[in-house]
Amino acid sequence: MKPSAVLALAAPLAFAALATLGAVSPQIAHAQAFPSKPVRMVVPYAPGGATDIIARAAAAEMTKVLGQTVVVENRPGAGANLGAEIVARSAPDGYTVLMTASSLHGINPSLFSKLSYDPNKDLAPVIVLASVANVLVVNPGVKANSVKEVAALAKAEPGKLTCASSGSGSTIHMSCEMFKQIMGVDIAHVPYKGSGPAVADLLGGHVNLMFDNIPSSVPHIRSGKLRALATTGSKRDATLSDLPTMVEAGVPGYESTVWFGLAVPAGTPKELVGKLNAAGRQAAQAPEFTKRLSDLGYGIVGNTTPEQMASMIQDEVKRWGPIVKASGAKID
């Protein structure tokens, strides 16, 4: 073959190769440059609750790791679906992340009959950062010093006791439903837009009790403003080690915990998910993060892959689906 013929054949091939490289290089370059601007971390609950606490601690550390500010934005409402859907509908570019809770994935699909998005399809898992048990707390005005005495009060006057929650479908809500089902009692559920407002009304005596996430109630327990009766994990909590578990307190088979982690819009490039996962891992290992959260009762996780988080989500669906169904709770 003549040199001129070889050049004639090579030219189109070279052009095609350059065109292909040009087609993929922007995405690669984008991933390599990420982040080049602030990252928004949406919290689908009100300020002051357990999800908000971990979000702000994580955002502070991830800001250091990523070299860009991670801005926390609270968007409570609709059982956390408002904020979660905002993230699900955002551009899959890594700049909008959700500080999610296991209840959003395990409970909401069974609780809400009409969701305009699917939290387990329209959001992609990144990393689980921490977990926490709940604690049964009562306003000091409630004449009950044990879990059994709460059950006795509820049986004596069905529907009179009120149980606050951070919102319908939260693990705080379903922890109360689990208690009601096991003990066969009638307690009125009072939902709020987040743990913070619920605890505020509990402190004010407007509601009687709450199965709150440990971190948001610990300060009030220590100050004596709330009376703690039991924790909801499989073993005693290190932060409140003097309290019995619900099983020890006389509620057979009771266990309720919640984990918190990061999720992004489905379709976010794997490279960006990997960068956020790495930033989350480093944040969870930071001394300030671990001390602050451990002191408040969180169990530090921070070592999960996106695939492991996806598996944990499926476990939550299997755990809470039957509880939601048995409770009869449904939101249209």
TIRO-547545 format. One record per residue: y, z, x of N, C-alpha, C in turn. Coordinates in steps of 0.2 Angstrom, whole numbers, plus 5000, padded with zeros to 4 digits. Layout:
<pts>
PT    nY    nZ    nX   caY   caZ   caX    cY    cZ    cX
PT     Y     Z     X     Y     Z     X     Y     Z     X
...
</pts>
This chain:
<pts>
PT    nY    nZ    nX   caY   caZ   caX    cY    cZ    cX
PT  4994  5000  5004  5000  5000  5000  5006  5000  5004
PT  5011  4996  5003  5017  4995  5006  5021  5002  5006
PT  5025  5003  5011  5029  5009  5011  5034  5009  5005
PT  5037  5003  5003  5041  5003  4997  5038  5005  4991
PT  5031  5003  4990  5027  5004  4984  5026  5012  4984
PT  5025  5015  4990  5023  5022  4990  5030  5026  4988
PT  5035  5024  4990  5042  5027  4988  5043  5026  4981
PT  5042  5020  4978  5043  5019  4971  5039  5023  4967
PT  5032  5025  4969  5028  5029  4965  5030  5036  4966
PT  5032  5038  4972  5034  5045  4973  5040  5048  4970
PT  5045  5043  4969  5051  5045  4966  5051  5048  4959
PT  5047  5045  4954  5046  5048  4948  5043  5054  4948
PT  5038  5055  4952  5034  5061  4953  5038  5067  4955
PT  5043  5065  4960  5047  5070  4963  5052  5072  4957
PT  5055  5067  4954  5059  5069  4948  5056  5073  4943
PT  5050  5072  4941  5047  5076  4936  5046  5083  4938
PT  5044  5084  4945  5043  5090  4948  5049  5094  4947
PT  5055  5091  4949  5061  5094  4949  5063  5096  4942
PT  5062  5092  4937  5063  5093  4930  5060  5099  4928
PT  5053  5099  4929  5049  5105  4927  5051  5111  4930
PT  5053  5111  4937  5056  5117  4940  5062  5119  4937
PT  5067  5114  4935  5073  5116  4931  5072  5119  4925
PT  5066  5117  4921  5065  5120  4915  5063  5127  4915
PT  5059  5129  4920  5057  5136  4920  5061  5141  4924
PT  5065  5138  4929  5069  5142  4934  5074  5147  4930
PT  5077  5145  4925  5082  5149  4922  5079  5156  4919
PT  5073  5155  4916  5069  5161  4914  5067  5166  4920
PT  5065  5163  4925  5063  5167  4931  5069  5170  4934
PT  5074  5166  4934  5081  5169  4937  5083  5174  4933
PT  5083  5173  4926  5085  5178  4922  5081  5185  4923
PT  5075  5184  4923  5071  5190  4924  5072  5194  4931
PT  5073  5190  4936  5075  5192  4943  5082  5196  4943
PT  5087  5193  4939  5093  5196  4939  5094  5202  4934
PT  5089  5203  4930  5089  5208  4925  5089  5215  4928
PT  5094  5220  4925  5099  5218  4920  5106  5217  4924
PT  5110  5213  4921  5116  5211  4924  5122  5213  4919
PT  5120  5217  4914  5125  5220  4909  5122  5226  4906
PT  5126  5231  4903  5123  5237  4900  5117  5235  4895
PT  5112  5240  4895  5107  5240  4890  5108  5244  4884
PT  5106  5242  4878  5107  5246  4872  5101  5249  4870
PT  5101  5256  4870  5095  5260  4867  5096  5262  4860
PT  5093  5259  4856  5094  5261  4849  5089  5267  4847
PT  5092  5272  4844  5088  5278  4842  5088  5278  4834
PT  5082  5277  4831  5083  5276  4823  5083  5283  4819
PT  5085  5288  4823  5086  5294  4820  5093  5297  4821
PT  5095  5302  4818  5101  5305  4819  5102  5309  4825
PT  5108  5310  4828  5109  5314  4834  5106  5321  4833
PT  5103  5324  4839  5101  5331  4839  5094  5332  4838
PT  5090  5327  4835  5083  5328  4834  5079  5327  4841
PT  5072  5327  4840  5068  5327  4846  5068  5320  4849
PT  5069  5314  4845  5069  5308  4847  5076  5306  4851
PT  5081  5309  4848  5088  5308  4851  5088  5312  4858
PT  5085  5318  4858  5085  5322  4865  5082  5318  4870
PT  5076  5315  4869  5072  5312  4874  5076  5305  4876
PT  5079  5302  4871  5082  5296  4872  5088  5297  4877
PT  5092  5302  4876  5098  5303  4880  5096  5305  4887
PT  5090  5309  4888  5088  5311  4895  5085  5304  4898
PT  5081  5300  4895  5079  5294  4897  5084  5289  4899
PT  5089  5288  4895  5095  5284  4896  5098  5286  4903
PT  5099  5292  4904  5103  5294  4910  5099  5292  4916
PT  5093  5293  4916  5089  5292  4922  5088  5284  4923
PT  5087  5281  4917  5086  5273  4918  5092  5270  4920
PT  5098  5273  4918  5104  5270  4921  5104  5270  4928
PT  5102  5276  4931  5102  5276  4939  5097  5271  4942
PT  5091  5270  4938  5086  5265  4941  5088  5258  4940
PT  5091  5256  4934  5092  5249  4933  5099  5247  4936
PT  5103  5252  4938  5110  5250  4940  5115  5248  4935
PT  5113  5248  4929  5117  5247  4923  5117  5252  4918
PT  5122  5253  4914  5122  5259  4910  5118  5257  4904
PT  5114  5262  4902  5109  5262  4896  5113  5266  4891
PT  5115  5263  4886  5120  5266  4881  5115  5268  4874
PT  5115  5274  4873  5112  5276  4867  5116  5275  4860
PT  5113  5272  4855  5116  5271  4849  5111  5273  4843
PT  5114  5278  4840  5110  5281  4834  5111  5277  4828
PT  5105  5274  4825  5106  5270  4819  5100  5273  4814
PT  5102  5279  4811  5097  5282  4807  5097  5279  4800
PT  5091  5280  4796  5091  5278  4789  5085  5274  4788
PT  5083  5275  4781  5077  5271  4779  5070  5273  4783
PT  5070  5280  4784  5064  5282  4788  5063  5279  4794
PT  5068  5278  4798  5069  5275  4805  5068  5267  4805
PT  5067  5264  4799  5066  5257  4798  5073  5253  4800
PT  5078  5256  4798  5085  5253  4799  5086  5251  4806
PT  5085  5257  4811  5086  5256  4818  5081  5251  4821
PT  5075  5252  4819  5069  5249  4821  5070  5241  4820
PT  5072  5240  4814  5073  5233  4812  5078  5229  4816
PT  5084  5233  4817  5089  5230  4821  5086  5228  4828
PT  5082  5232  4831  5079  5230  4837  5074  5224  4836
PT  5070  5224  4831  5065  5219  4830  5069  5212  4829
PT  5075  5212  4826  5078  5206  4825  5083  5204  4831
PT  5084  5208  4836  5088  5207  4842  5085  5202  4846
PT  5089  5199  4850  5087  5194  4855  5082  5197  4860
PT  5076  5194  4861  5071  5196  4865  5072  5195  4873
PT  5078  5198  4875  5081  5197  4882  5081  5204  4886
PT  5078  5209  4883  5077  5215  4887  5084  5220  4886
PT  5089  5217  4883  5095  5221  4883  5096  5226  4877
PT  5091  5225  4872  5091  5230  4867  5084  5233  4866
PT  5083  5239  4867  5077  5243  4867  5077  5248  4862
PT  5071  5250  4859  5071  5255  4854  5067  5261  4857
PT  5070  5267  4856  5067  5273  4857  5063  5275  4851
PT  5057  5274  4851  5052  5274  4845  5048  5280  4845
PT  5046  5282  4839  5041  5288  4839  5035  5285  4835
PT  5029  5289  4837  5023  5287  4834  5022  5286  4827
PT  5027  5290  4823  5027  5290  4816  5029  5283  4813
PT  5033  5280  4817  5036  5273  4815  5030  5268  4814
PT  5026  5269  4819  5020  5264  4819  5014  5266  4815
PT  5013  5273  4815  5007  5275  4812  5007  5277  4804
PT  5013  5278  4802  5014  5281  4796  5018  5276  4791
PT  5024  5273  4794  5028  5268  4790  5024  5262  4787
PT  5020  5259  4790  5016  5254  4787  5012  5255  4781
PT  5010  5262  4780  5006  5264  4774  5011  5267  4769
PT  5017  5269  4771  5021  5273  4767  5026  5268  4763
PT  5028  5263  4766  5033  5258  4763  5030  5252  4761
PT  5030  5251  4754  5027  5246  4751  5030  5239  4752
PT  5037  5239  4754  5041  5233  4755  5045  5234  4761
PT  5042  5232  4767  5045  5232  4773  5047  5225  4775
PT  5053  5224  4777  5056  5217  4779  5054  5215  4786
PT  5051  5219  4789  5048  5218  4796  5042  5222  4797
PT  5038  5221  4802  5032  5224  4804  5033  5228  4810
PT  5033  5234  4810  5034  5238  4817  5029  5237  4822
PT  5023  5235  4820  5017  5234  4824  5016  5226  4826
PT  5020  5222  4823  5020  5215  4825  5027  5212  4828
PT  5032  5215  4825  5039  5212  4827  5042  5216  4833
PT  5038  5222  4835  5040  5226  4841  5035  5225  4846
PT  5037  5225  4852  5032  5225  4858  5032  5232  4862
PT  5026  5235  4863  5026  5241  4866  5028  5240  4874
PT  5032  5246  4876  5034  5246  4883  5030  5251  4887
PT  5032  5258  4885  5029  5263  4888  5030  5270  4884
PT  5025  5274  4884  5026  5281  4881  5028  5286  4886
PT  5034  5289  4884  5037  5293  4889  5035  5301  4889
PT  5034  5303  4882  5033  5310  4882  5030  5311  4875
PT  5027  5317  4874  5024  5319  4868  5026  5326  4866
PT  5025  5328  4860  5027  5335  4858  5023  5337  4851
PT  5021  5343  4851  5019  5346  4845  5024  5348  4840
PT  5023  5350  4834  5028  5352  4830  5027  5360  4829
PT  5032  5363  4826  5031  5371  4825  5033  5372  4818
PT  5030  5376  4815  5031  5378  4808  5037  5384  4809
PT  5043  5382  4806  5048  5387  4806  5051  5389  4799
PT  5053  5395  4798  5055  5397  4792  5062  5400  4793
PT  5066  5399  4788  5072  5403  4788  5071  5410  4787
PT  5074  5415  4791  5073  5422  4791  5073  5425  4784
PT  5076  5422  4779  5076  5425  4773  5070  5424  4769
PT  5065  5420  4771  5059  5418  4768  5054  5424  4770
PT  5051  5427  4764  5047  5433  4765  5040  5431  4767
PT  5040  5429  4773  5033  5427  4776  5033  5427  4784
PT  5029  5431  4786  5028  5432  4794  5022  5429  4797
PT  5019  5425  4793  5013  5422  4795  5012  5415  4791
PT  5007  5411  4794  5006  5405  4790  5002  5406  4783
PT  4998  5411  4784  4994  5413  4777  4999  5416  4772
PT  5004  5419  4774  5009  5422  4770  5013  5416  4766
PT  5014  5411  4770  5018  5405  4768  5014  5402  4762
PT  5007  5401  4764  5002  5398  4759  5002  5403  4752
PT  5002  5409  4753  5002  5414  4748  5008  5413  4743
PT  5014  5413  4746  5020  5412  4743  5020  5405  4739
PT  5017  5400  4742  5017  5394  4739  5012  5394  4733
PT  5007  5397  4733  5002  5398  4728  5005  5402  4722
PT  5009  5407  4724  5011  5412  4719  5017  5408  4715
PT  5020  5404  4718  5026  5400  4714  5026  5393  4716
PT  5021  5389  4713  5020  5382  4715  5027  5378  4714
PT  5029  5374  4719  5035  5370  4719  5041  5373  4721
PT  5041  5380  4722  5047  5383  4723  5049  5383  4730
PT  5045  5384  4735  5046  5383  4742  5048  5376  4743
PT  5053  5375  4748  5055  5368  4750  5054  5367  4757
PT  5052  5361  4759  5050  5359  4766  5054  5354  4768
PT  5059  5355  4773  5063  5350  4775  5060  5345  4780
PT  5062  5339  4781  5059  5334  4786  5065  5330  4788
PT  5063  5326  4794  5068  5322  4797  5068  5315  4793
PT  5064  5315  4788  5064  5308  4784  5057  5307  4781
PT  5057  5304  4775  5051  5302  4772  5047  5298  4777
PT  5040  5300  4778  5036  5296  4783  5036  5298  4790
PT  5041  5303  4792  5040  5306  4799  5034  5310  4800
PT  5033  5311  4806  5027  5316  4807  5029  5323  4804
PT  5035  5325  4804  5038  5331  4802  5036  5331  4794
PT  5037  5326  4791  5035  5326  4784  5028  5326  4783
PT  5024  5322  4786  5017  5322  4785  5013  5328  4788
PT  5017  5331  4793  5014  5338  4795  5014  5343  4789
PT  5019  5342  4785  5019  5347  4779  5014  5344  4774
PT  5013  5338  4773  5009  5335  4768  5001  5337  4770
PT  5000  5337  4777  4993  5339  4779  4992  5346  4778
PT  4997  5350  4779  4997  5358  4777  4995  5359  4770
PT  4999  5355  4765  4998  5356  4758  4991  5354  4756
PT  4989  5348  4759  4982  5346  4757  4976  5350  4759
PT  4977  5353  4765  4972  5357  4768  4972  5364  4764
PT  4978  5367  4763  4978  5373  4760  4978  5373  4752
PT  4979  5367  4749  4979  5366  4742  4985  5370  4739
PT  4991  5369  4742  4997  5372  4739  5002  5366  4737
PT  5007  5368  4733  5013  5364  4731  5019  5366  4734
PT  5022  5362  4738  5028  5364  4742  5033  5357  4741
PT  5039  5358  4739  5043  5353  4738  5046  5350  4744
PT  5045  5343  4745  5048  5340  4751  5055  5338  4750
PT  5059  5339  4755  5066  5338  4755  5068  5334  4762
PT  5069  5327  4761  5070  5323  4767  5077  5322  4769
PT  5078  5322  4775  5085  5321  4778  5085  5315  4783
PT  5091  5313  4785  5091  5307  4790  5091  5310  4797
PT  5086  5313  4799  5085  5315  4805  5084  5323  4806
PT  5081  5325  4811  5079  5332  4812  5085  5336  4812
PT  5091  5334  4815  5097  5338  4816  5099  5340  4810
PT  5101  5336  4805  5103  5338  4798  5098  5343  4795
PT  5092  5341  4795  5087  5345  4792  5087  5353  4795
PT  5087  5353  4801  5087  5360  4804  5094  5363  4802
PT  5099  5360  4802  5106  5363  4800  5105  5366  4793
PT  5102  5363  4788  5101  5365  4782  5096  5371  4782
PT  5091  5371  4786  5086  5376  4786  5090  5382  4789
PT  5094  5381  4794  5098  5387  4797  5102  5390  4791
PT  5105  5386  4787  5110  5388  4782  5106  5391  4776
PT  5100  5391  4776  5096  5394  4770  5095  5389  4764
PT  5097  5383  4765  5097  5378  4759  5090  5375  4758
PT  5086  5376  4763  5079  5374  4762  5075  5380  4766
PT  5068  5381  4764  5065  5387  4766  5061  5386  4773
PT  5058  5380  4774  5054  5379  4780  5054  5372  4782
PT  5050  5371  4788  5050  5365  4791  5045  5364  4797
PT  5042  5359  4797  5037  5358  4803  5041  5353  4808
PT  5045  5356  4811  5050  5353  4816  5047  5351  4823
PT  5049  5346  4826  5047  5345  4833  5050  5351  4837
PT  5046  5353  4841  5047  5359  4845  5054  5359  4848
PT  5056  5353  4852  5062  5353  4856  5068  5355  4852
PT  5069  5352  4845  5075  5354  4842  5075  5361  4839
PT  5070  5364  4838  5070  5371  4835  5070  5376  4840
PT  5067  5375  4846  5067  5380  4852  5073  5384  4852
PT  5079  5381  4853  5085  5385  4854  5086  5390  4848
PT  5085  5388  4842  5086  5393  4836  5080  5398  4836
PT  5074  5396  4838  5069  5401  4838  5071  5407  4843
PT  5073  5405  4849  5075  5409  4854  5081  5414  4853
PT  5085  5411  4849  5091  5415  4846  5090  5419  4840
PT  5084  5418  4837  5082  5422  4832  5084  5420  4825
PT  5087  5414  4825  5090  5411  4819  5085  5408  4815
PT  5079  5406  4818  5073  5404  4814  5067  5408  4816
PT  5063  5409  4812  5056  5412  4813  5051  5407  4814
PT  5048  5407  4820  5042  5402  4821  5035  5406  4819
PT  5031  5402  4816  5025  5405  4814  5019  5402  4818
PT  5019  5396  4819  5013  5392  4823  5015  5386  4825
PT  5011  5383  4830  5012  5376  4833  5007  5372  4830
PT  5008  5365  4830  5003  5361  4827  4998  5357  4832
PT  4998  5358  4838  4994  5355  4843  4987  5358  4843
PT  4983  5354  4847  4976  5357  4847  4975  5363  4851
PT  4980  5365  4855  4980  5371  4859  4987  5374  4859
PT  4988  5380  4861  4994  5383  4861  4999  5379  4866
PT  5005  5379  4864  5011  5376  4867  5013  5380  4873
PT  5014  5377  4879  5017  5381  4884  5024  5384  4883
PT  5028  5381  4879  5035  5383  4878  5035  5389  4873
PT  5030  5389  4869  5029  5395  4864  5022  5398  4864
PT  5020  5400  4870  5013  5402  4871  5011  5408  4867
PT  5016  5412  4864  5014  5418  4860  5013  5416  4853
PT  5014  5410  4851  5012  5408  4844  5005  5405  4844
PT  5002  5406  4838  4995  5403  4837  4996  5396  4835
PT  4990  5392  4836  4990  5385  4833  4989  5386  4826
PT  4990  5381  4822  4989  5381  4815  4981  5383  4813
PT  4977  5380  4818  4970  5382  4817  4969  5390  4818
PT  4972  5392  4823  4971  5399  4824  4974  5404  4819
PT  4979  5401  4816  4983  5404  4810  4979  5404  4803
PT  4974  5400  4803  4970  5400  4797  4970  5393  4793
PT  4972  5388  4797  4972  5381  4793  4967  5377  4797
PT  4961  5377  4794  4955  5373  4797  4957  5366  4798
PT  4955  5363  4804  4955  5356  4806  4962  5353  4806
PT  4967  5357  4807  4974  5355  4807  4976  5353  4814
PT  4979  5347  4815  4982  5345  4821  4987  5339  4820
PT  4993  5340  4823  4998  5335  4822  5003  5335  4828
PT  5003  5330  4831  5008  5329  4837  5011  5322  4836
PT  5016  5321  4840  5020  5315  4840  5022  5313  4847
PT  5022  5306  4848  5024  5304  4855  5030  5299  4854
PT  5034  5299  4860  5040  5295  4860  5039  5290  4865
PT  5042  5284  4864  5042  5279  4869  5046  5273  4868
PT  5046  5268  4872  5051  5262  4872  5047  5256  4869
PT  5051  5252  4865  5048  5246  4862  5054  5241  4863
PT  5052  5235  4863  5057  5229  4863  5055  5224  4858
PT  5060  5219  4856  5058  5214  4851  5052  5210  4854
PT  5047  5208  4849  5042  5204  4851  5044  5198  4854
PT  5041  5195  4859  5043  5189  4862  5047  5190  4868
PT  5048  5196  4870  5052  5198  4876  5047  5196  4882
PT  5050  5192  4887  5046  5190  4892  5042  5196  4896
PT  5036  5194  4898  5032  5199  4901  5035  5202  4907
PT  5039  5198  4911  5043  5201  4917  5048  5206  4915
PT  5051  5205  4910  5056  5210  4907  5053  5216  4905
PT  5048  5216  4901  5044  5221  4899  5041  5226  4905
PT  5039  5222  4910  5037  5225  4916  5043  5229  4920
PT  5048  5226  4920  5054  5230  4923  5056  5236  4919
PT  5056  5235  4912  5058  5241  4908  5052  5247  4909
PT  5046  5244  4909  5041  5249  4910  5041  5253  4917
PT  5043  5249  4922  5044  5252  4929  5050  5257  4929
PT  5055  5255  4925  5061  5260  4925  5059  5266  4921
PT  5055  5265  4915  5053  5271  4912  5049  5276  4916
PT  5044  5273  4920  5040  5277  4924  5044  5281  4929
PT  5049  5278  4932  5053  5281  4937  5058  5287  4933
PT  5060  5285  4927  5064  5290  4923  5060  5296  4922
PT  5053  5295  4920  5049  5301  4918  5047  5305  4924
PT  5048  5302  4930  5046  5306  4936  5052  5310  4939
PT  5058  5308  4936  5064  5311  4939  5064  5319  4938
PT  5066  5323  4943  5066  5330  4942  5070  5333  4936
PT  5076  5330  4935  5080  5332  4930  5077  5331  4923
PT  5074  5325  4922  5071  5323  4916  5065  5328  4915
PT  5060  5329  4920  5054  5333  4918  5056  5340  4917
PT  5061  5343  4921  5063  5350  4919  5066  5351  4913
PT  5071  5346  4911  5074  5347  4905  5069  5347  4899
PT  5065  5342  4899  5061  5341  4893  5055  5346  4893
PT  5052  5348  4899  5047  5353  4899  5050  5359  4896
PT  5056  5361  4898  5059  5367  4896  5060  5367  4888
PT  5060  5361  4885  5061  5361  4878  5055  5360  4874
PT  5049  5360  4878  5043  5359  4875  5039  5352  4874
PT  5042  5347  4878  5039  5341  4878  5034  5341  4883
PT  5028  5337  4882  5024  5335  4887  5025  5329  4890
PT  5026  5328  4897  5028  5322  4900  5022  5317  4900
PT  5023  5311  4899  5018  5306  4899  5020  5301  4905
PT  5024  5296  4902  5027  5291  4907  5023  5287  4912
PT  5016  5287  4911  5012  5283  4915  5008  5278  4911
PT  5010  5276  4905  5006  5271  4902  5008  5264  4903
PT  5004  5260  4902  5005  5252  4902  5007  5250  4895
PT  5010  5244  4894  5011  5242  4887  5005  5241  4883
PT  4999  5240  4887  4993  5239  4883  4990  5246  4881
PT  4991  5251  4885  4989  5257  4883  4993  5260  4877
PT  4999  5259  4877  5004  5261  4872  5001  5257  4865
PT  5000  5251  4866  4997  5247  4860  4991  5250  4857
PT  4986  5253  4861  4980  5256  4859  4982  5263  4856
PT  4987  5266  4858  4989  5272  4855  4992  5271  4848
PT  4995  5266  4848  4998  5264  4841  4993  5263  4836
PT  4987  5260  4838  4982  5259  4833  4978  5265  4832
PT  4978  5270  4836  4975  5277  4835  4980  5280  4830
PT  4986  5279  4830  4991  5283  4825  4990  5280  4818
PT  4989  5273  4818  4987  5270  4811  4981  5273  4808
PT  4976  5274  4812  4970  5277  4809  4970  5284  4807
PT  4974  5288  4811  4975  5295  4810  4979  5296  4803
PT  4985  5293  4803  4990  5294  4797  4989  5291  4791
PT  4986  5285  4791  4985  5281  4785  4982  5285  4780
PT  4976  5288  4781  4973  5292  4776  4977  5298  4773
PT  4981  5301  4777  4985  5307  4775  4991  5304  4771
PT  4993  5298  4772  4999  5296  4768  4996  5294  4761
PT  4990  5291  4761  4987  5289  4755  4985  5295  4751
PT  4982  5300  4754  4980  5306  4750  4986  5310  4747
PT  4992  5309  4751  4998  5313  4748  5001  5309  4742
PT  5000  5303  4741  5003  5299  4736  5010  5297  4737
PT  5012  5298  4743  5019  5296  4745  5019  5289  4746
PT  5025  5286  4743  5026  5279  4743  5033  5277  4742
PT  5036  5273  4746  5043  5271  4746  5043  5264  4745
PT  5047  5262  4739  5048  5255  4738  5053  5252  4741
</pts>
